[in-house]
Amino acid sequence: MALVFDLKALVDMMSIGTLFAYTLVAICILILRYQADPNEMNYKQKWNLLRPPSSPTSTSSSVVSYLTICTSKSCKLIALYCI
């Protein structure tokens, strides 16, 4: 790749790749943090987006997954319109 691209382009690609890797890890950790353990008994717990439950539930898992998908799609749309 060093023969095809100049140094500035390679450095930019490396920075974008690193940013993408860290973003992917952060999203996966967020989703895994709120996944309910199938072996534990889930009890109904009142909560909202500003006050999440102290332990993961199936509801929190679906809410976090949905919000992550919506955020990634909106970022993608914003990136497409800015280019």
Secondary structure, 3 states (H helix, E strand, C coil): CCCCCCHHHHHHHHHHHHHHHHHHHHHHHHHHHCCCCCCCCCCCCCCECCECCCCCCHHHHHHHHHHHHHHHHHHHHHHHHHC
